[in-house]
Amino acid sequence: MMEAPDLDNRILSQKVILKAGQTWVLSGFEQMGDDTSRSGTGDARFWLLGGNQSRKTTRDVMVILITPVNVE
């Protein structure tokens, strides 16, 4: 049986007055990730038997820039 995930929805109404050449910066999405791997014989921390550990951390941020331009 499959279930739909619980989502938190939010609706924001924003009004901004910009002149040509001004920039509006929107930032609101940020995601962090962590990937860890271990390998080796016995304990991964024991490097004499080929033990190895690695960790990769990522951070993604979405930024939206809006700049109006007059077109004639």
Secondary structure, 3 states (H helix, E strand, C coil): CCCCCCCCCCCCCCCCCCCCCCCEEEEEEEEEEEEEEEECCCCCCCHHHCCEEEEEEEEEEEEEEECCCCCC
